[in-house]
Amino acid sequence: MTKHSKLTLRLHPDRDADLIRWLASLDDLPFGQKGRAIKEALRRGLSQQPEPESALNAEALLADIRAVVESAVQQALTSGATIIPASIPNDTDETDALLDQLGDQLML
């Protein structure tokens, strides 16, 4: 096992311009300080990463989505909007017109 690891990366001017500018701003630092600044930036980035345990709970997310949809449907029903049952085939033009009527009511 080696005592230390080496990190080599390639930055592309079109995609990494912000990083290139940041690295250039470190050029005037005294010996050793540039490496220390890069390590600190990497550690800050690591500390901002969500832990696997704190990932979004799918059930809670689905419950929130369901609540939003139920609220939108309830609002559409109480406003007297026409609801088209999914099992009845409709003319495309008629469906588009009805969807346009509901569009403003169902916008989140």
TORKOL-4160 file (C-alpha; in steps of 0.2 Angstrom, whole numbers, padded with zeros to 4 digits, m for minus):
108
<pt num="1" X="0000" Y="0000" Z="0000"/>
<pt num="2" X="0007" Y="0017" Z="m0005"/>
<pt num="3" X="0008" Y="0031" Z="0008"/>
<pt num="4" X="m0002" Y="0043" Z="m0003"/>
<pt num="5" X="m0013" Y="0043" Z="m0019"/>
<pt num="6" X="m0011" Y="0054" Z="m0034"/>
<pt num="7" X="m0026" Y="0062" Z="m0043"/>
<pt num="8" X="m0025" Y="0067" Z="m0061"/>
<pt num="9" X="m0039" Y="0075" Z="m0071"/>
<pt num="10" X="m0042" Y="0083" Z="m0087"/>
<pt num="11" X="m0052" Y="0099" Z="m0088"/>
<pt num="12" X="m0060" Y="0104" Z="m0104"/>
<pt num="13" X="m0062" Y="0123" Z="m0108"/>
<pt num="14" X="m0080" Y="0122" Z="m0114"/>
<pt num="15" X="m0087" Y="0111" Z="m0100"/>
<pt num="16" X="m0075" Y="0116" Z="m0086"/>
<pt num="17" X="m0072" Y="0134" Z="m0088"/>
<pt num="18" X="m0078" Y="0138" Z="m0070"/>
<pt num="19" X="m0066" Y="0125" Z="m0063"/>
<pt num="20" X="m0052" Y="0131" Z="m0074"/>
<pt num="21" X="m0054" Y="0149" Z="m0067"/>
<pt num="22" X="m0055" Y="0143" Z="m0049"/>
<pt num="23" X="m0039" Y="0133" Z="m0051"/>
<pt num="24" X="m0030" Y="0148" Z="m0059"/>
<pt num="25" X="m0035" Y="0159" Z="m0045"/>
<pt num="26" X="m0025" Y="0147" Z="m0034"/>
<pt num="27" X="m0009" Y="0149" Z="m0043"/>
<pt num="28" X="m0002" Y="0163" Z="m0033"/>
<pt num="29" X="m0004" Y="0153" Z="m0016"/>
<pt num="30" X="0012" Y="0148" Z="m0007"/>
<pt num="31" X="0019" Y="0131" Z="m0009"/>
<pt num="32" X="0007" Y="0117" Z="m0003"/>
<pt num="33" X="m0008" Y="0129" Z="m0001"/>
<pt num="34" X="m0015" Y="0125" Z="m0018"/>
<pt num="35" X="m0016" Y="0107" Z="m0014"/>
<pt num="36" X="m0024" Y="0111" Z="0003"/>
<pt num="37" X="m0037" Y="0122" Z="m0006"/>
<pt num="38" X="m0042" Y="0108" Z="m0018"/>
<pt num="39" X="m0043" Y="0095" Z="m0004"/>
<pt num="40" X="m0055" Y="0107" Z="0006"/>
<pt num="41" X="m0066" Y="0110" Z="m0009"/>
<pt num="42" X="m0067" Y="0091" Z="m0012"/>
<pt num="43" X="m0071" Y="0088" Z="0007"/>
<pt num="44" X="m0085" Y="0102" Z="0006"/>
<pt num="45" X="m0092" Y="0093" Z="m0009"/>
<pt num="46" X="m0092" Y="0076" Z="0000"/>
<pt num="47" X="m0101" Y="0084" Z="0015"/>
<pt num="48" X="m0115" Y="0091" Z="0004"/>
<pt num="49" X="m0119" Y="0074" Z="m0004"/>
<pt num="50" X="m0135" Y="0066" Z="0003"/>
<pt num="51" X="m0132" Y="0051" Z="0013"/>
<pt num="52" X="m0140" Y="0035" Z="0006"/>
<pt num="53" X="m0152" Y="0034" Z="0021"/>
<pt num="54" X="m0158" Y="0052" Z="0017"/>
<pt num="55" X="m0163" Y="0048" Z="m0001"/>
<pt num="56" X="m0181" Y="0052" Z="m0005"/>
<pt num="57" X="m0194" Y="0040" Z="0002"/>
<pt num="58" X="m0203" Y="0034" Z="m0013"/>
<pt num="59" X="m0219" Y="0031" Z="m0004"/>
<pt num="60" X="m0220" Y="0048" Z="0003"/>
<pt num="61" X="m0216" Y="0055" Z="m0014"/>
<pt num="62" X="m0230" Y="0045" Z="m0021"/>
<pt num="63" X="m0242" Y="0051" Z="m0008"/>
<pt num="64" X="m0238" Y="0069" Z="m0012"/>
<pt num="65" X="m0241" Y="0066" Z="m0030"/>
<pt num="66" X="m0258" Y="0058" Z="m0026"/>
<pt num="67" X="m0263" Y="0072" Z="m0015"/>
<pt num="68" X="m0259" Y="0085" Z="m0029"/>
<pt num="69" X="m0268" Y="0075" Z="m0042"/>
<pt num="70" X="m0283" Y="0072" Z="m0031"/>
<pt num="71" X="m0284" Y="0091" Z="m0027"/>
<pt num="72" X="m0283" Y="0095" Z="m0046"/>
<pt num="73" X="m0297" Y="0083" Z="m0050"/>
<pt num="74" X="m0308" Y="0089" Z="m0036"/>
<pt num="75" X="m0306" Y="0107" Z="m0041"/>
<pt num="76" X="m0310" Y="0102" Z="m0059"/>
<pt num="77" X="m0326" Y="0093" Z="m0053"/>
<pt num="78" X="m0332" Y="0107" Z="m0042"/>
<pt num="79" X="m0329" Y="0120" Z="m0056"/>
<pt num="80" X="m0341" Y="0110" Z="m0068"/>
<pt num="81" X="m0328" Y="0105" Z="m0080"/>
<pt num="82" X="m0332" Y="0090" Z="m0091"/>
<pt num="83" X="m0323" Y="0074" Z="m0087"/>
<pt num="84" X="m0320" Y="0061" Z="m0101"/>
<pt num="85" X="m0320" Y="0043" Z="m0095"/>
<pt num="86" X="m0304" Y="0034" Z="m0101"/>
<pt num="87" X="m0314" Y="0019" Z="m0108"/>
<pt num="88" X="m0325" Y="0029" Z="m0120"/>
<pt num="89" X="m0316" Y="0033" Z="m0137"/>
<pt num="90" X="m0317" Y="0051" Z="m0142"/>
<pt num="91" X="m0314" Y="0061" Z="m0157"/>
<pt num="92" X="m0296" Y="0068" Z="m0156"/>
<pt num="93" X="m0302" Y="0086" Z="m0159"/>
<pt num="94" X="m0315" Y="0085" Z="m0146"/>
<pt num="95" X="m0303" Y="0078" Z="m0133"/>
<pt num="96" X="m0290" Y="0092" Z="m0137"/>
<pt num="97" X="m0304" Y="0105" Z="m0135"/>
<pt num="98" X="m0309" Y="0098" Z="m0118"/>
<pt num="99" X="m0291" Y="0097" Z="m0113"/>
<pt num="100" X="m0288" Y="0115" Z="m0117"/>
<pt num="101" X="m0303" Y="0119" Z="m0107"/>
<pt num="102" X="m0296" Y="0110" Z="m0092"/>
<pt num="103" X="m0278" Y="0115" Z="m0095"/>
<pt num="104" X="m0279" Y="0131" Z="m0084"/>
<pt num="105" X="m0288" Y="0123" Z="m0070"/>
<pt num="106" X="m0275" Y="0108" Z="m0069"/>
<pt num="107" X="m0260" Y="0119" Z="m0070"/>
<pt num="108" X="m0248" Y="0117" Z="m0055"/>
